[in-house]
Structures are given as structure tokens and as C-alpha cells.
């Protein structure tokens, strides 16, 4: 039975305006829900139809504090969800399809050029609130619309994939409303999300977070695909465990900073291959990864590379759809915060986890961001209810 079997589903949306809606079911979302509910805020979590974020597809998590023997990613997410529910949060297995953001001001305060929530046949957008500090947002789901005074966007990010057949196991694709799939142990984000790197693909040899999974490849040969700082960091993390690391980059030059690239080049058991593109994964009869089919871009020549692990480090895609056009994006495409706890330019709207984190993308940092968002929302609600 799924660990999510008892998550509420169906038309169970609250009829009255709630204090806070948390969008996302990864470490950032669950932590925010725990803190909000413990502060006596009426809290609803839209965990999505595939909750848990990137951690749902990782194996053992060995770097989340409090679990010296490690803990399975799905179990960690189940415990966080149970703790949120125990604190009083209501968890719904629904995705947020759209959000109608209130500006918190008079009609003239509505952001120019945005779509009106009342415009028929158009995507819900920003609509004016009643007065500053009294904004009420509307979260649209397949089962109806909720009204809420505050929102935590903890929708996470998803690792960019190579797009090869067999790269992820069936069911590991990204799911709306969750934080990030597949998920990395500490590479959420949220964390769901993870990650937000992503974790191992169910033991089949493809991973997206060396910090999370490198110890599983001790004494083995692995490959890393990428040419930026993330790829260099993956190689450095793997170099402490793997017997040999092949760095594969489709370009002739690297985008990584010279310092990181220099460290990688200095490692004796790292082989660097530029002008290389992975075309196929090779597996044995049990489905385990045994090698890669690699094409040399200059000559078109094919090469078989014997490896037992492949780490993909070609970037992440933050899940910003629900805020597109309404919240400022950073240069990396993440949601921008304007104040403490992930506050945004919209009243009562906060961001947490991988959707706003372009640097760390770990489960523990996502959880910390969820905590900070909840604490700031608690203060915000005190003003609203005053």
C-alpha cells in the first residue's frame, strides 16, 4: 500500500477562508505546515497527486540530521507529513492549478497588464484585495477554489534530464504540485523538493545528486555529464568514493569557474572527455547500468564506456508556473524573495525551498526555508487578525 494512501482526496476543500495554504509536499512544504499548524494557524497543504518531492525517488538518506543510520527518502517524507497532520494541518492530495493573487490594496493597486480573475475564459491572475494587509488569495484546484490569507509556494525544482530512454524508472516523471521528482535525499525540494538534485532512479544507476548518492558508488566507475560548476562539484564529490570518474561534456570548453575546473583536472582518477554526447544507456538483463553509448561530436564515432553509474548535472528547472508573471524571477529563473522568510512583493505570499534556491538545493536547507517562511507568516497573520 502506498504510504500516501490515507491522504485526503476529493471535494474536501474548506468553505471558509483559511490562514495559510502550503503548495508543495516536500521538505520545505511539510516544515512550513508543521510550524504554521503549531502556531494555531488554520493550515491546508496541497501536497499534489504525487507528494513527497524529489525524496520520493531516492533511496537511503544519510545526511539529514537526526538519522545516524540513514532513512529512506519516502519514509522521511511520510514522517514529515505525519508530523504536519499531528500538528493540525489538513493535507489534500490535490494540485494547485492556478492562483488568483490579491494585491492587498484598492482596485488601482492591481498590477497593470495582469489578467483579471474575473475575465471569462482567461487564466486567473491578480485581483485587488480589500485593504493593505487584508489580502485574500484564491487557490484554484480541480475540486474547487480555496480562499486564504497567506500562501507558501514550495513547489521545488526538477533536474534537467538527458531525455534518454530508460533514464528514469516508470512513474518517476515530474508531477505538478509536488516539489520535485525524482528526488534527491538532501537534494530535495523542495524540496522537494528536493532537489534539489534528484536521487538515484530506484537503484538503476542514474542519479542527479552526488552529495546524496556518491557513497553508493564506492569503488565503481561512474560518469558525470555536464560542463558547469554543478558538474565539477559532482565530480569532486564522487572522486572521494568512485574508482574512476569520467567527465563528459558536449562542448569543447567548460563553463565552470577556473578554480573548480582546476581541482577536477588535478585528480588522477578523473578522465575528461570534451565533445562527447551520451546517446544511450546500456543495461544488463537485470536492468542495472553497465555502460554508456557515447558519440564523439567531431567525428561521429561511437564509443562504449563501461560505467555503473551516471550522474546528470546539466541544471535544474524551478517549478515557477504558479507564479509566472506575478512574482519576480532571479537571473537563474528562480522565484525572487524581497524580505525575510522568502517574502515576495505580493502580500502574504512566501517562497521556500528549491523553487527559490539556486545554490544549495538540499532537503535540510529546504526545511529551514519552510520554517523561516512559516515564522514570518505567523507574524504576518498576527497583523492581519489584529
ROZALUM-616258 format. One line per 3 residues: number of its first residue (from 1); their letters; for each residue x, y, z of C-alpha. Coordinates in steps of 0.05 Angstrom, whole numbers. Example, Ala and Ser with C-alpha at 12.3 -4.5 7.8 and 13.67 -1.06 7.14 Angstrom:
BEGIN
1 = AS = 246 -90 156; 273 -21 143
! end
This chain:
BEGIN
1 = XXX = 0 0 0; 25 70 -15; 50 110 44
4 = XXX = 4 165 18; -59 122 18; -91 160 76
7 = XXX = -80 229 47; -147 263 39; -174 267 -31
10 = XXX = -238 290 -65; -282 352 -53; -258 366 18
13 = XXX = -237 438 9; -252 484 67; -310 530 57
16 = XXX = -284 587 100; -222 629 88; -162 594 118
19 = XXX = -100 626 147; -48 592 102; -43 545 42
22 = XXX = 22 509 31; 33 488 -41; 81 430 -45
25 = XXX = 93 365 -8; 169 363 1; 214 383 59
28 = XXX = 200 458 53; 125 448 49; 119 399 106
31 = XXX = 164 440 152; 124 503 137; 60 465 152
34 = XXX = 87 438 218; 107 508 243; 43 541 219
37 = XXX = -3 489 249; 35 491 315; 25 566 316
40 = XXX = -51 552 313; -57 577 241; -112 544 201
43 = XXX = -67 509 151; -81 469 88; -27 432 49
46 = XXX = -38 419 -25; 10 361 -28; -6 344 -100
49 = XXX = -25 278 -130; 47 253 -122; 70 285 -57
52 = XXX = 139 279 -27; 181 316 -77; 248 291 -102
55 = XXX = 258 249 -39; 205 200 -62; 253 172 -114
58 = XXX = 315 168 -73; 339 110 -31; 375 118 34
61 = XXX = 383 188 60; 446 193 101; 456 268 111
64 = XXX = 390 291 141; 403 308 214; 374 262 266
67 = XXX = 381 196 228; 452 170 241; 436 103 207
70 = XXX = 402 138 149; 329 137 128; 293 121 63
73 = XXX = 270 184 27; 197 162 23; 197 145 97
76 = XXX = 226 213 115; 172 247 75; 118 204 107
79 = XXX = 143 222 176; 144 296 159; 73 291 132
82 = XXX = 50 254 195; 82 307 238; 46 362 200
85 = XXX = -20 327 207; -8 313 280; 4 388 290
88 = XXX = -64 402 258; -50 415 185; -101 389 135
91 = XXX = -68 352 77; -103 346 10; -79 304 -48
94 = XXX = -95 360 -97; -53 402 -144; -58 477 -146
97 = XXX = -80 491 -218; -78 567 -213; -73 621 -160
100 = XXX = -111 686 -161; -65 733 -124; -93 793 -86
103 = XXX = -53 856 -84; -79 877 -16; -99 946 -40
106 = XXX = -154 983 -77; -172 965 -149; -120 1016 -172
109 = XXX = -67 974 -137; -77 916 -184; -13 905 -224
112 = XXX = -21 935 -293; -26 888 -351; -44 827 -309
115 = XXX = -103 784 -325; -164 797 -282; -190 739 -240
118 = XXX = -259 754 -267; -241 756 -340; -281 699 -372
121 = XXX = -241 647 -409; -174 673 -385; -123 646 -337
124 = XXX = -136 672 -266; -88 726 -247; -82 783 -197
127 = XXX = -143 816 -169; -147 872 -118; -154 858 -44
130 = XXX = -195 899 4; -143 938 42; -68 935 55
133 = XXX = -52 875 100; -121 844 88; -107 810 22
136 = XXX = -144 745 9; -117 700 -46; -155 646 -83
139 = XXX = -123 578 -98; -157 541 -155; -158 464 -154
142 = XXX = -194 411 -193; -243 405 -136; -257 478 -126
145 = XXX = -227 543 -101; -199 559 -32; -191 628 -2
148 = XXX = -130 641 41; -95 698 75; -25 671 63
151 = XXX = 10 624 15; 75 585 17; 99 567 -53
154 = XXX = 144 506 -41; 137 475 -110; 210 457 -116
157 = XXX = 251 444 -179; 265 387 -225; 332 366 -252
160 = XXX = 342 373 -326; 346 305 -358; 383 279 -418
163 = XXX = 318 252 -447; 345 183 -459; 301 120 -458
166 = XXX = 307 86 -391; 336 147 -357; 283 145 -303
169 = XXX = 240 88 -279; 166 88 -297; 127 135 -252
172 = XXX = 188 178 -237; 168 235 -281; 155 304 -252
175 = XXX = 87 315 -222; 52 382 -215; 41 405 -144
178 = XXX = 97 364 -116; 165 394 -103; 210 356 -148
181 = XXX = 212 288 -179; 253 247 -178; 283 268 -113
184 = XXX = 347 273 -80; 356 258 -9; 383 324 11
187 = XXX = 379 349 -57; 307 358 -49; 259 406 -55
190 = XXX = 237 426 -40; 246 407 -35; 221 378 -59
193 = XXX = 237 382 -61; 283 367 -62; 329 374 -104
196 = XXX = 344 396 -107; 383 349 -141; 349 284 -152
199 = XXX = 366 218 -124; 380 150 -153; 330 123 -202
202 = XXX = 308 65 -158; 377 31 -159; 383 31 -235
205 = XXX = 446 73 -236; 424 143 -259; 428 198 -207
208 = XXX = 424 274 -203; 458 289 -136; 528 265 -120
211 = XXX = 524 295 -50; 465 248 -39; 487 185 -75
214 = XXX = 563 184 -83; 575 134 -25; 533 83 -62
217 = XXX = 585 81 -117; 646 67 -75; 698 31 -116
220 = XXX = 658 35 -180; 667 70 -246; 619 128 -259
223 = XXX = 606 183 -309; 585 255 -299; 551 294 -355
226 = XXX = 557 370 -354; 604 428 -364; 587 478 -309
229 = XXX = 603 487 -236; 549 436 -216; 584 383 -258
232 = XXX = 651 399 -226; 621 394 -157; 591 327 -175
235 = XXX = 659 302 -198; 693 326 -135; 641 292 -91
238 = XXX = 646 227 -130; 722 228 -131; 723 211 -57
241 = XXX = 685 147 -69; 688 122 -141; 747 85 -171
244 = XXX = 744 125 -235; 703 185 -257; 691 202 -330
247 = XXX = 671 274 -342; 632 281 -407; 617 349 -438
250 = XXX = 586 361 -506; 624 426 -516; 698 438 -527
253 = XXX = 705 486 -470; 677 486 -400; 631 538 -369
256 = XXX = 656 522 -299; 698 570 -259; 773 561 -268
259 = XXX = 783 543 -194; 734 485 -196; 758 462 -264
262 = XXX = 829 463 -239; 813 419 -180; 779 369 -225
265 = XXX = 837 368 -274; 885 354 -217; 850 290 -197
268 = XXX = 889 230 -223; 829 183 -229; 785 232 -268
271 = XXX = 783 226 -344; 756 287 -381; 723 279 -448
274 = XXX = 701 341 -487; 659 337 -550; 622 277 -521
277 = XXX = 547 264 -521; 513 206 -487; 467 173 -537
280 = XXX = 442 111 -499; 444 74 -433; 468 2 -433
283 = XXX = 438 -45 -382; 446 -118 -364; 389 -168 -362
286 = XXX = 372 -146 -291; 365 -73 -312; 430 -50 -279
289 = XXX = 470 3 -314; 534 -27 -344; 555 26 -394
292 = XXX = 540 85 -440; 540 93 -515; 578 158 -526
295 = XXX = 584 197 -591; 645 239 -608; 615 302 -638
298 = XXX = 675 319 -681; 678 252 -717; 611 219 -704
301 = XXX = 649 159 -677; 613 117 -625; 646 93 -562
304 = XXX = 624 44 -508; 641 69 -438; 637 18 -382
307 = XXX = 607 51 -320; 560 30 -265; 534 100 -250
310 = XXX = 514 162 -289; 506 230 -255; 469 282 -296
313 = XXX = 490 354 -278; 461 398 -333; 420 443 -288
316 = XXX = 352 447 -254; 285 476 -274; 250 511 -216
319 = XXX = 175 500 -217; 151 571 -222; 88 562 -264
322 = XXX = 40 583 -209; 78 649 -201; 97 664 -273
325 = XXX = 85 737 -287; 65 752 -215; 130 744 -176
328 = XXX = 197 769 -199; 246 717 -224; 320 718 -210
331 = XXX = 372 713 -264; 372 638 -256; 296 634 -264
334 = XXX = 281 622 -190; 228 659 -151; 256 722 -120
337 = XXX = 244 740 -48; 242 812 -24; 245 802 51
340 = XXX = 257 753 108; 229 683 105; 220 685 29
343 = XXX = 172 743 28; 153 767 -41; 124 831 -70
346 = XXX = 54 801 -60; 24 809 9; 23 743 48
349 = XXX = 58 704 -7; 123 670 11; 171 624 -26
352 = XXX = 212 567 3; 257 510 -20; 284 494 -88
355 = XXX = 236 540 -126; 275 598 -95; 343 565 -82
358 = XXX = 393 564 -138; 453 547 -95; 444 494 -41
361 = XXX = 383 453 -61; 387 406 -2; 330 376 39
364 = XXX = 356 406 103; 362 477 74; 293 470 43
367 = XXX = 265 450 111; 299 511 142; 269 556 88
370 = XXX = 200 527 103; 210 541 177; 230 613 163
373 = XXX = 170 624 117; 123 598 169; 151 642 224
376 = XXX = 144 704 180; 73 684 161; 56 676 235
379 = XXX = 78 748 245; 40 770 183; -23 736 207
382 = XXX = -18 770 275; -23 836 239; -80 812 196
385 = XX = -120 787 255; -105 847 298
! end
